[in-house]
Amino acid sequence: MFIFLSKLLPLFIYPLGMSCLLIVLAIVLFWKRPRWAAGLMALALTILLVFSNGWIAQSLARSLELQNLPPEPIPQAEAIVVLGGGVYPALPPRPWVEVGEAGDRILYGSQLYRQGKAPWLILSGGRIDWKKGGPPESVDMAEIAKAMGVPASAILQDPTSLNTYQNAVNVKKILDDRGIKGPILLVTSALHFPRSRFIFQDRGIKVIPAPTDFLIAHQDFKASQNSWQAVLLNLLPDVDQLQLSTKALKEYIGLAVYRLLK
């Protein structure tokens, strides 16, 4: 039930859900308090316009993505830990395991192993039955890792974690069971990294940043300000920018909640 509520309740805080709530409330108040209703409608529209603005969305994302840039060169570590979240199961009509945008995580983690950065590749991620179904995500990530040349003997799995906190708890147990004391290379999306790093370090795990799946490149951000066409497009509401804002807010809210509950 906790997992379900943790997925449900934030929907009403994100821009789209909050705007829908305000519109519903405005409809309820329309006949008896038309001025209040108009104000709520205006507030809902403002929220949508603000968070679907390209500059605001990209600035929110960059404020997270630039917090944990990886060291150069990437140092050696005791293990590489890859968090799930970007792999789709081989359910019909898919012919094999498929990767989404965050699938860069397992690709980059496997690449780091192939570069000899650590002797172990730990894959952490289960699946919520009522959400997508299929085998644990760690199993699907392992298939991709092996296809990229990582030997099965070097792969350790946490197939039960359903959120970042459980990722950290279960990975800590794997590390302790294997006697791994040194730092790990933590691989997850750059947007997700600040929250992940805080939670992992709070569990006593030494983390070396190895973020991937950067949504905003430096050149993309500069290009958005270099022409009147780009400026105009960034001023207009865009569903992709609204989604980007929502992803960034999810991370900030998740980190704030964890700090309050710890």
C-alpha positions in Angstrom: 0.0 0.0 0.0 2.9 2.4 0.8 4.3 1.9 -2.7 0.9 2.6 -4.3 0.3 5.8 -2.2 3.9 7.0 -3.0 3.0 6.8 -6.7 -0.6 8.2 -6.3 -0.3 11.1 -4.0 2.5 13.1 -5.7 0.4 13.1 -8.9 -1.8 15.8 -7.3 1.2 18.0 -6.5 2.8 17.9 -10.0 1.8 20.7 -12.3 -0.8 18.7 -14.4 -2.5 17.1 -11.4 -2.5 20.4 -9.4 -4.0 22.2 -12.4 -6.7 19.6 -12.8 -7.6 19.8 -9.1 -7.9 23.6 -9.3 -10.1 23.4 -12.4 -12.4 20.8 -10.7 -12.6 23.1 -7.7 -13.4 26.1 -9.9 -16.2 24.2 -11.5 -17.7 23.3 -8.1 -17.5 27.0 -7.0 -18.6 28.5 -10.4 -22.3 29.2 -9.5 -21.9 30.4 -5.9 -18.5 32.0 -6.1 -17.7 33.0 -9.7 -14.8 35.3 -8.7 -13.1 32.5 -6.8 -13.7 30.1 -9.7 -12.1 32.6 -12.1 -9.1 33.0 -9.8 -8.7 29.2 -9.6 -8.9 28.8 -13.3 -6.3 31.6 -13.8 -4.0 29.9 -11.3 -4.4 26.6 -13.0 -3.5 28.2 -16.4 -0.5 30.0 -14.8 0.9 26.7 -13.4 0.6 25.0 -16.8 2.2 27.9 -18.6 5.0 28.3 -16.2 6.0 24.6 -16.0 5.6 24.0 -19.8 8.0 26.9 -20.5 11.2 25.6 -22.0 13.6 27.8 -20.0 12.0 27.0 -16.7 11.8 23.2 -17.4 15.4 23.1 -18.6 16.7 25.2 -15.8 15.0 22.9 -13.3 16.5 19.8 -14.9 20.0 21.4 -15.1 19.9 22.3 -11.5 19.8 18.6 -10.7 21.9 17.2 -13.6 24.9 19.4 -12.9 25.2 18.6 -9.2 27.1 15.4 -9.6 29.3 15.5 -12.7 31.6 12.4 -12.8 35.3 12.7 -12.0 37.7 12.6 -15.0 38.9 10.0 -15.5 36.5 7.7 -13.9 38.4 6.0 -11.0 38.5 2.3 -10.1 35.9 1.1 -7.7 34.9 -2.1 -5.8 31.6 -2.5 -7.7 29.4 -0.8 -10.3 25.8 -0.4 -9.2 23.1 0.2 -11.8 19.6 1.3 -10.7 16.6 0.1 -12.7 14.1 2.3 -14.3 14.7 2.2 -18.1 14.1 -1.4 -19.3 11.0 -2.9 -20.7 10.3 -6.7 -20.4 10.2 -9.0 -23.4 6.4 -9.1 -23.4 4.5 -9.5 -26.8 4.8 -7.9 -29.2 8.3 -7.0 -28.2 10.8 -9.5 -29.6 13.3 -9.0 -26.8 14.1 -6.8 -23.8 13.9 -3.1 -24.8 15.4 0.0 -23.3 13.7 3.4 -22.8 15.3 6.8 -22.3 16.7 5.8 -18.9 18.0 2.6 -20.5 21.3 4.4 -20.8 21.9 3.3 -17.2 22.5 -0.4 -18.1 24.3 0.5 -21.3 26.7 2.8 -19.5 27.1 0.5 -16.5 28.0 -2.4 -18.8 30.5 -0.2 -20.6 32.2 0.8 -17.4 32.6 -2.9 -16.5 34.0 -3.6 -20.0 36.5 -0.8 -19.3 37.7 -2.6 -16.2 36.4 -0.1 -13.7 35.2 -2.7 -11.2 35.0 -6.5 -10.8 31.3 -6.6 -10.0 28.2 -5.3 -11.8 25.3 -5.0 -9.3 21.8 -4.6 -10.9 19.1 -3.3 -8.7 15.5 -3.2 -9.6 12.3 -5.2 -9.3 8.9 -4.6 -10.9 5.5 -3.5 -9.5 3.0 -6.2 -10.5 0.1 -3.8 -10.9 2.1 -1.3 -12.9 3.8 -3.1 -15.8 4.4 -6.7 -14.8 6.9 -9.0 -16.2 10.1 -10.4 -14.6 12.2 -8.2 -12.2 14.0 -5.4 -14.0 17.3 -6.7 -12.8 16.8 -9.9 -14.8 16.2 -7.9 -18.0 19.1 -5.6 -17.3 21.3 -8.7 -16.8 20.3 -9.9 -20.3 21.4 -6.7 -21.8 24.6 -6.7 -19.8 25.5 -10.2 -21.0 24.7 -9.3 -24.6 27.3 -6.4 -24.2 29.9 -8.9 -23.0 29.6 -8.8 -19.2 30.1 -12.4 -17.9 27.2 -13.8 -15.9 29.7 -14.6 -13.1 30.3 -10.9 -12.6 26.7 -9.9 -12.3 24.9 -9.6 -8.9 21.2 -8.9 -8.7 18.7 -7.2 -6.4 15.4 -8.2 -7.9 13.0 -7.0 -5.2 13.6 -3.2 -4.7 10.7 -1.0 -5.9 12.1 2.5 -5.1 15.4 4.2 -4.5 15.4 3.7 -0.7 14.9 -0.1 -1.3 17.7 0.0 -3.9 20.1 1.4 -1.3 19.0 -1.0 1.5 19.3 -4.1 -0.7 22.5 -3.1 -2.4 24.0 -2.5 1.1 23.1 -6.1 2.0 24.8 -7.4 -1.2 27.9 -5.4 -0.5 28.1 -6.6 3.1 27.5 -10.2 2.1 30.4 -10.0 -0.4 32.6 -8.1 2.0 32.8 -5.1 -0.4 34.0 -2.2 1.7 35.3 0.3 -0.8 33.5 2.9 -3.0 31.0 2.0 -5.7 30.4 3.6 -9.0 26.7 4.5 -8.9 25.0 4.6 -12.3 21.6 6.2 -12.7 20.1 9.1 -14.6 21.7 12.5 -14.0 18.3 13.9 -13.0 17.9 11.1 -10.4 21.4 11.3 -9.1 21.2 13.8 -6.3 18.4 11.9 -4.5 20.1 8.6 -5.2 23.4 9.7 -3.9 21.9 11.2 -0.7 20.0 8.0 0.1 22.9 5.6 -0.7 25.4 7.7 1.4 22.8 7.8 4.2 23.0 4.0 4.2 26.7 4.2 4.7 27.7 3.4 1.0 30.6 5.3 -0.4 29.5 6.6 -3.8 31.5 7.8 -6.8 29.2 9.6 -9.3 28.7 7.9 -12.7 25.6 9.6 -14.0 24.2 9.1 -17.4 21.0 9.8 -19.4 21.6 13.6 -19.4 18.5 15.3 -20.7 20.0 18.7 -21.3 23.4 19.1 -23.0 25.3 22.4 -22.6 24.9 23.1 -26.3 21.2 22.5 -26.2 20.7 25.0 -23.4 22.8 27.6 -25.2 21.0 27.0 -28.5 17.7 27.7 -26.8 18.8 31.4 -26.4 20.6 32.0 -29.6 17.8 32.8 -32.1 14.4 34.4 -32.0 12.9 31.1 -33.2 14.2 29.2 -30.2 13.2 32.0 -27.9 9.6 31.9 -29.2 9.3 28.2 -29.0 10.5 28.2 -25.4 7.9 30.8 -24.5 5.0 28.7 -25.9 3.6 25.8 -23.8 5.0 22.4 -24.7 4.0 19.0 -23.4 7.6 17.7 -23.4 8.8 20.7 -21.3 5.9 20.1 -18.9 7.0 16.5 -18.6 10.6 17.6 -18.0 9.5 20.0 -15.2 7.5 17.2 -13.6 10.5 14.9 -13.6 12.6 17.5 -11.9 9.9 18.3 -9.3 9.5 14.6 -8.6 13.2 14.5 -7.6 13.0 17.6 -5.4 9.8 16.4 -3.7 11.2 12.9 -3.2 14.4 14.2 -1.6 12.4 16.6 0.6 10.1 13.7 1.8 13.0 11.4 2.5 14.8 14.1 4.6 11.6 14.7 6.6 10.9 11.0 7.2 14.4 9.8 8.0 
